[in-house]
Amino acid sequence: MEKRVLFRSKWLPWVLIAPQLLIIGIFFFWPAGQAVLQSFQMEDAFGMSTEWVGLDNFRNLFADPTYLNSFKRTAMFSVLVAGAGIAISLVLAIFADRIVRFAMVYKTLLIVPYAVAPVIAGVLWVFLFSPSIGVVTYYLGKLGYNWNHMMNDNQAMALIVMASVWKQISYNFLFFLAGLQSIPKALIEAASIDGAGPWRRFWNIQLPLLSPTTFFLLVINIVYAFFDTFGIIDAATQGGPGQSTSILVYKVYQDGFKALDLGGSAAQSVVLMLIVIVLTVVQFRYVEKKVQY
């Protein structure tokens, strides 16, 4: 029998969800509404004077070549972070799921990066790849490869991608491992008895059953690449060299807090919010059709 809770009072359910609605309203809808309002205004750095300019901030944005270039950088960055993070985490989860001895030790070590703050993750990878004192840079030099992300655009992008993927691997790993452990072992054993090899069992049984988890992580990782990597970029490259690692979320910070263009920064945040909403809707509309629940 399915258990259901019936509320005899019409206002009691609203009272129960009121704290959550209050938090969402204060920390999401109110700031989002303020950003939309400021995107149609021009104000000084101290907020003392405000002028209504309509769509001028948006026109200036799309006439700025540096802002248009940040779209390309953001698209490439988000695809690399989401794709590499999901793929590597899935491989690690598969191997961890097969380990019998010291399994908890391996799983704990793989979860540790999730406890590291994004800024700390950026600093750690900067130390590893520092042109002067970096351990990884030293051994790359031994192999004849000169690493200097402070001067090379591609190396700077590679650094923040690696740091962002490393930071998110633990999160993805936890969900993939839980998904693998929820698959009935009888299915795997039956396929093995029928002569299916490890790759066949993974491709035909495990991967389709993991599609809901994969879809969920795809959405989360896209949002993560667009927003939560700000701390890593600020600590590792500060958007440089030049503007080579200044993705959309970091350009909002640069123009708003450094250049003090509050109206233009608000317009950028509105555009960024719309992009993420559209991407999420597209994923739920089209990608979810291939998910097998």
Secondary structure as GFF3:
##gff-version 3
##sequence-region A 1 293
A	DSSP	alpha_helix	12	24	.	.	.	ID=ss1
A	DSSP	pi_helix	25	29	.	.	.	ID=ss2
A	DSSP	alpha_helix	30	39	.	.	.	ID=ss3
A	DSSP	beta_strand	41	43	.	.	.	ID=ss4
A	DSSP	beta_strand	50	52	.	.	.	ID=ss5
A	DSSP	alpha_helix	56	62	.	.	.	ID=ss6
A	DSSP	alpha_helix	65	98	.	.	.	ID=ss7
A	DSSP	alpha_helix	103	111	.	.	.	ID=ss8
A	DSSP	three_ten_helix	112	115	.	.	.	ID=ss9
A	DSSP	alpha_helix	118	128	.	.	.	ID=ss10
A	DSSP	alpha_helix	135	142	.	.	.	ID=ss11
A	DSSP	alpha_helix	153	182	.	.	.	ID=ss12
A	DSSP	alpha_helix	185	193	.	.	.	ID=ss13
A	DSSP	alpha_helix	198	201	.	.	.	ID=ss14
A	DSSP	pi_helix	202	206	.	.	.	ID=ss15
A	DSSP	alpha_helix	207	209	.	.	.	ID=ss16
A	DSSP	alpha_helix	211	223	.	.	.	ID=ss17
A	DSSP	pi_helix	224	228	.	.	.	ID=ss18
A	DSSP	alpha_helix	230	236	.	.	.	ID=ss19
A	DSSP	alpha_helix	248	253	.	.	.	ID=ss20
A	DSSP	pi_helix	254	258	.	.	.	ID=ss21
A	DSSP	alpha_helix	262	285	.	.	.	ID=ss22
A	DSSP	three_ten_helix	287	290	.	.	.	ID=ss23
###
